[in-house]
């Protein structure tokens, strides 16, 4: 379309300007622009005819045609200017769009010329013919892209996509580019100049593809100009650079510019490196173009590659001669007394390159002694050369290890030891090449054994394999360990490093002789707890099965003994039916070796030391269990006839079973009822070996807790009573023995005379001193011997509180036993200690009440008065009475809970989590309301003041029926007999509801006490509780 305001004269002027511009250049580099310029010249001659001089007088059709030609011609001028002014590379990249543009404008102008021809009058035949001919020629013209231009255009467009290309492809691209540009591919300067012009063209371009092509061409030309890589070792200035033989030009591949390793000939008679030309062919096929010869540009009909045998031989000879020169230079450098780091690094680089690129020359490196020299360099100068050189040395040796002979040399020179040491090298590269070198060696079973025997090798490899921060190294280390698992001689070393799977798989699935060997290894090893658990879980059943084979019994017992040392394995072993086999060996098999019995006893002792599972297991076909009478009897009998080691284990077995909550009662009963059972245990109380004594004392302590009276008779009959006291006083005895001895003496019922004659009043001082010492030792941290000792010492003090005469009262006051008991109430972690302390306070408080009860008259100090005066003294002519005892009590009397400040600690115990402690606290507080004679109201008021009554009521409302409820009810009922607390608590609906519930569901005593309490609260009518029985529930 042409503009209506655009005049014919203006169109004619535009045409002449465009034609002048097209004619201004005498030569065009590209055929398309040259051909279009030729059409422009003919058009110029045509329009110079006088017919067209007066444009405005022409017919409308002719004027329209001139305007159309002017428009298309001006656009064509822009396209031709690209051919002329832009770089050749830019034109090649855009060749298709440029040719299409010229084609379009040429066809358009041809159509306008046809319009002119049809509008001319018949009297201008010559002009019409020239117009017709030009129109036809421009219409039929074809502005084509040549095959080379098409191929290069496609290639450059692919480069614009940013894909990766090899050096061979890059070289072929440059050759194609040079050919299209009409430049020799060796004319590097002209190629660079064309790229610079292309770069200038793109200064204002926004095309990402064009800029990528530019970057790609710059990179290609940068590497294209590089000098071919050569094996060059300049380690000394005395060496001349021409000592190396330079390659002939035909040794170099035109594509890679490197010496060819496998030269092949194409049908174009050009020689290339096989891998390079194959890659070029693949790229051609990927791009959808015919494969060509990069040098000639010839399209190949066949892709056959024929080996150039003659050239290959010449290249090989040249390589060998150069390698020999390099090897000699390397030997000379490493033979120097003082080596420079730079020179050593070059040597290592050369050895690595020779090994990687020319494997056929391994023998030269090996025979020249370079392998030995590099190993010596590492072993003798490891610290001085640094981690970089160590890494390169290991890298060179790793490459040479592909040569079996070199590998043998390395092993003989001890390279494995250094490689293992480098697993903890300071750089990741050093560790990488070290572990890869070990992987190379581990392909041989003998090498695996050698690596496994090196100190620390498996530990370091296992550590590296488990390091997730470096997964690549971890994977290689895991491969090394996996290969080593195949080697039989490495199994034990692998297990020692924590990799048990090879050993366990052989133990589970190997033949009997292998199983026995693996069991022996387990029996000898020092295992971690995790390892013991892993082995037990996977192989306990197999080890139990080996017990049935005489040749496998000893190693199996050793292994089981090792595994049973972990408490958590007890369940696994019991579920594997180990107990029947062990009991049979220990008790039934008359022909069993003593060693077998010792191991069996030790394993059983380890198993029964943890209660909770073995108690339910059967040990024979009759369904007997470990705690059955026959087993216990047999163990007691065996104690006297077996070896000392077995005796110790049997004592441990009996103690373990007697400590189990499920089995303790029956086991203790069977020991007591067995013939001379207790006497047999007592036999070991003064045994020379400490282990025997320790478990004999522990077992005796447990027996006295259940059968104190029977044990007391046996102790007195065997004159062992003093033994326990002497054990306590013996500083050489173990703490465990002493604590158990204290508990035994505390548990035994002793008469008043025995307390005085055996324990003696002077013994109290020692007990108190050690009790305070134990408190300092524990310091809030309770261990079993410490808490057990405190229990025993408190139990011993209780002996002195059960029957008090004036001498004993003196002892109580002198050592302030009530204060001692009160201090124990705050013992943080042992409920038994708090319970015993509360019992002690109960005894002393009752003694104080008994002494204050007979009479309150002040006459002469006879009978009770003498004792009371002894207890309370006469501080003033008019002493103030204690509100509890209604008599004067001194603050240091040690028989009054109020004056000794023990009430508040006892009240705090009511909130303890242990019911026995709560009961003991209630019992102690109950001693304060036993006497309802004169002064009782004052005692209750004092307890109300001390918040005792409120605390007991709170406890009562929260607990369920039972002993504790009965004790609390008794005390509440006693308190409510006094009007003031009864009135005060009568509105406490929680108390009333709890009393009603106790009346409905409590024990007989609880119901009676609840009824009396409700009567006192006037919740029900009845006989006043004040007149009811004052009996106290028995403790």
Helices and strands as residue ranges (DSSP letters): H 8-22, H 31-47, G 50-52, G 55-57, H 60-85, H 88-93, H 95-119, H 125-140, H 147-160, H 167-181, H 188-201, G 202-204, H 208-224, G 241-243, G 249-251, E 263-265, E 271-273, H 274-286, E 306-307, H 309-334, H 341-357, G 359-361, H 362-367, H 370-400, H 404-412, H 415-421, G 422-424, H 428-441, H 445-453, H 457-465, G 468-470, H 471-484, G 488-490, H 491-496, H 501-509, H 512-524, H 529-546, H 550-563, H 569-575, H 578-583, I 584-588, H 594-608, G 614-616, H 629-639, H 644-659, H 664-673, H 677-683, H 690-706, H 708-717, H 721-729, H 735-747, H 752-754, I 755-759, H 762-778, H 784-799, H 806-815, H 817-824, H 831-853, H 864-872, H 903-909, H 915-926, G 927-929, H 936-945, H 948-958, H 963-975, H 979-985, H 989-1001, H 1004-1016, G 1025-1027
